[in-house]
């Protein structure tokens, strides 16, 4: 860039423009993903056009194609981002060292909170239900994760994995029709019933006295914290 009839711009001015351009590009990309995710979740990818996405995001169709060469690439991006977010929650609340019933409850509450507030995660699950993307799906990964870790427990682990799979995936599906299923009081109430009434979960709690066992709070915290 030049100023004053061709004199070079000060280096600091040129350097300052690059982060600004990058920031605007990132904002445009994020806006396109958010708008696309909202449409994909509400109507599915096949009923959503790129023109309406670009118009609602407030960018030109050329700007959209600068970031995404096709609707398929946009769908793939949302699926990847949704999966990355789900994996991050698993790492944060569960990890790979084994499962504790309280950890599962806190994870389910956190996942429900994320579903309420994160349209990309909601869209990713909807897209997978519609047959978009390649296996394994997030649901398939979750079921495999539960079977892998709960198989380490003695007795009834297969049925326990099926129970937890049914509850968690069922809650995710029911929330698509009525988001009240993702309310924390519903999630916590269901998990407290499971903690109190299922033998497999009781076995995992060991010999801990009943009054000392974890009760899942509405915000997902252990009441001792």
C-alpha positions as CSV (number, residue, x, y, z in Angstrom):
1,X,0.0,0.0,0.0
2,X,1.2,3.5,-0.8
3,X,0.3,7.0,0.4
4,X,1.0,10.6,-0.7
5,X,1.6,9.8,-4.4
6,X,3.3,6.4,-4.0
7,X,5.2,6.7,-0.7
8,X,5.1,3.4,1.2
9,X,2.6,3.2,4.1
10,X,4.2,2.9,7.6
11,X,4.8,-0.7,8.4
12,X,2.6,-0.5,11.5
13,X,-0.4,0.6,9.5
14,X,0.0,-2.3,7.0
15,X,0.4,-4.8,9.8
16,X,-2.7,-3.4,11.5
17,X,-4.8,-4.1,8.4
18,X,-4.0,-7.9,8.3
19,X,-5.6,-8.8,11.7
20,X,-8.6,-6.7,10.9
21,X,-9.2,-8.5,7.6
22,X,-8.7,-11.8,9.3
23,X,-11.2,-10.9,12.0
24,X,-13.8,-9.9,9.5
25,X,-13.3,-13.1,7.6
26,X,-13.7,-15.1,10.8
27,X,-16.8,-13.2,11.7
28,X,-18.3,-13.8,8.2
29,X,-17.5,-17.5,8.4
30,X,-19.0,-17.8,11.9
31,X,-22.2,-15.9,10.8
32,X,-22.6,-18.2,7.9
33,X,-22.2,-21.3,10.1
34,X,-24.7,-20.1,12.7
35,X,-27.3,-19.1,10.1
36,X,-26.9,-22.4,8.2
37,X,-27.0,-24.4,11.4
38,X,-30.3,-22.7,12.4
39,X,-31.9,-23.5,9.0
40,X,-30.5,-27.1,8.9
41,X,-31.8,-27.8,12.4
42,X,-35.3,-26.3,11.7
43,X,-35.8,-27.6,8.1
44,X,-33.0,-29.9,7.2
45,X,-30.1,-29.3,4.7
46,X,-32.1,-30.5,1.7
47,X,-34.8,-27.8,2.2
48,X,-32.3,-25.0,2.7
49,X,-30.6,-23.0,-0.1
50,X,-27.4,-21.1,-0.1
51,X,-29.0,-17.9,-1.3
52,X,-31.2,-17.7,1.8
53,X,-28.3,-18.5,4.1
54,X,-26.1,-15.7,2.5
55,X,-29.0,-13.2,2.7
56,X,-29.8,-13.9,6.3
57,X,-26.2,-13.8,7.2
58,X,-25.9,-10.4,5.5
59,X,-23.1,-11.4,3.1
60,X,-23.0,-11.8,-0.7
61,X,-23.2,-15.1,-2.3
62,X,-19.6,-14.6,-3.5
63,X,-18.5,-14.2,0.1
64,X,-20.3,-17.4,1.0
65,X,-18.5,-19.3,-1.8
66,X,-15.2,-17.8,-0.6
67,X,-15.6,-19.7,2.6
68,X,-17.6,-22.7,1.4
69,X,-17.4,-24.1,-2.1
70,X,-20.8,-25.8,-1.8
71,X,-23.6,-26.7,0.5
72,X,-22.0,-30.1,1.1
73,X,-18.9,-28.4,2.4
74,X,-21.0,-26.3,4.8
75,X,-22.9,-29.4,6.0
76,X,-19.6,-31.2,6.5
77,X,-18.2,-28.2,8.5
78,X,-21.2,-28.1,10.8
79,X,-21.0,-31.9,11.3
80,X,-17.3,-31.7,12.2
81,X,-17.8,-28.7,14.6
82,X,-20.7,-30.4,16.3
83,X,-18.7,-33.6,16.8
84,X,-15.7,-31.7,18.1
85,X,-18.0,-30.0,20.6
86,X,-19.5,-33.3,21.8
87,X,-16.1,-34.8,22.1
88,X,-14.9,-31.8,24.2
89,X,-17.8,-32.4,26.6
90,X,-16.9,-36.1,27.0
91,X,-13.3,-35.2,27.7
92,X,-14.3,-32.6,30.2
93,X,-16.8,-34.6,32.2
94,X,-15.9,-38.3,31.5
95,X,-12.5,-38.8,30.0
96,X,-11.1,-42.2,29.2
97,X,-10.4,-43.6,32.7
98,X,-13.8,-45.1,33.5
99,X,-17.3,-43.9,34.4
100,X,-18.9,-42.9,37.7
101,X,-22.7,-42.5,37.8
102,X,-22.3,-38.9,39.1
103,X,-20.0,-38.1,36.2
104,X,-22.6,-39.5,33.7
105,X,-25.3,-37.4,35.3
106,X,-23.2,-34.2,35.2
107,X,-22.3,-35.0,31.6
108,X,-25.9,-35.4,30.6
109,X,-26.9,-32.2,32.3
110,X,-24.0,-30.3,30.6
111,X,-24.9,-31.8,27.2
112,X,-28.5,-30.7,27.7
113,X,-27.4,-27.2,28.5
114,X,-25.3,-27.2,25.4
115,X,-28.2,-28.4,23.3
116,X,-30.3,-25.6,24.6
117,X,-27.8,-22.9,23.7
118,X,-25.7,-24.3,20.8
119,X,-27.5,-24.5,17.5
120,X,-24.4,-26.0,15.8
121,X,-24.6,-29.1,18.1
122,X,-28.4,-29.3,17.6
123,X,-27.9,-29.1,13.8
124,X,-25.2,-31.7,13.8
125,X,-27.5,-34.2,15.5
126,X,-30.3,-33.4,13.1
127,X,-28.1,-33.7,10.1
128,X,-26.9,-37.1,11.2
129,X,-30.6,-38.2,11.7
130,X,-31.3,-37.1,8.2
131,X,-28.5,-39.3,6.9
132,X,-25.9,-36.6,6.2
133,X,-22.2,-37.4,6.9
134,X,-20.3,-40.6,7.3
135,X,-20.5,-43.2,10.1
136,X,-19.9,-43.5,12.9
137,X,-22.4,-40.9,14.0
138,X,-22.2,-39.2,17.3
139,X,-24.9,-41.5,18.7
140,X,-23.0,-44.6,17.5
141,X,-19.8,-43.3,19.1
142,X,-21.7,-42.6,22.4
143,X,-23.2,-46.1,22.5
144,X,-19.7,-47.6,21.8
145,X,-18.2,-45.5,24.5
146,X,-20.7,-46.6,27.1
147,X,-20.3,-50.3,26.2
148,X,-16.5,-50.0,26.2
149,X,-16.3,-48.4,29.7
150,X,-19.2,-50.1,31.4
151,X,-18.0,-53.5,30.4
152,X,-15.3,-53.1,33.0
153,X,-17.9,-53.3,35.7
154,X,-18.9,-56.7,37.0
155,X,-22.4,-58.0,36.2
156,X,-25.2,-56.3,34.3
157,X,-22.9,-53.9,32.5
158,X,-24.4,-54.6,29.0
159,X,-27.9,-53.9,30.2
160,X,-26.7,-50.8,32.1
161,X,-25.0,-49.5,28.9
162,X,-28.3,-50.0,27.0
163,X,-30.3,-48.2,29.7
164,X,-28.0,-45.2,29.8
165,X,-27.9,-45.1,25.9
166,X,-31.7,-45.2,25.8
167,X,-32.1,-42.4,28.4
168,X,-29.5,-40.0,27.0
169,X,-30.3,-40.5,23.3
170,X,-34.0,-40.5,24.1
171,X,-33.7,-37.1,25.9
172,X,-31.8,-35.7,22.9
173,X,-34.5,-36.8,20.5
174,X,-37.4,-35.7,22.7
175,X,-35.9,-32.3,23.1
176,X,-36.2,-31.7,19.3
177,X,-40.0,-31.8,19.7
178,X,-40.1,-30.0,23.0
179,X,-37.0,-28.3,24.4
180,X,-38.5,-28.6,27.9
181,X,-37.0,-32.1,27.9
182,X,-33.6,-30.4,28.1
183,X,-34.5,-28.4,31.2
184,X,-32.1,-29.1,34.0
185,X,-34.8,-30.1,36.4
186,X,-35.9,-32.9,34.1
187,X,-32.4,-34.2,33.5
188,X,-31.5,-34.1,37.1
189,X,-34.7,-35.7,38.2
190,X,-34.3,-38.6,35.8
191,X,-30.7,-39.2,36.9
192,X,-31.5,-39.0,40.6
193,X,-34.2,-41.7,40.0
194,X,-31.6,-43.9,38.2
195,X,-29.0,-43.4,40.9
196,X,-31.5,-44.4,43.5
197,X,-33.2,-47.3,41.8
198,X,-31.0,-49.2,39.4
199,X,-28.9,-52.0,40.7
200,X,-26.1,-51.6,38.2
201,X,-25.7,-48.0,39.2
202,X,-26.0,-48.9,42.9
203,X,-23.2,-51.4,42.5
204,X,-21.0,-48.7,40.9
205,X,-21.6,-46.6,44.0
206,X,-20.0,-49.2,46.2
207,X,-20.4,-49.2,49.9
208,X,-20.9,-45.4,50.2
209,X,-23.6,-44.6,52.8
210,X,-26.9,-43.5,51.2
211,X,-26.7,-40.0,52.7
212,X,-23.3,-39.4,51.3
213,X,-24.1,-40.4,47.7
214,X,-24.0,-37.8,45.1
215,X,-27.2,-36.0,44.2
216,X,-27.0,-34.2,40.9
217,X,-27.8,-30.5,41.4
218,X,-29.7,-28.4,38.8
219,X,-26.4,-26.8,37.8
220,X,-24.7,-30.1,37.5
221,X,-22.6,-29.7,40.6
222,X,-21.9,-32.1,43.4
223,X,-23.7,-30.6,46.5
224,X,-20.4,-31.0,48.4
225,X,-18.7,-28.4,46.1
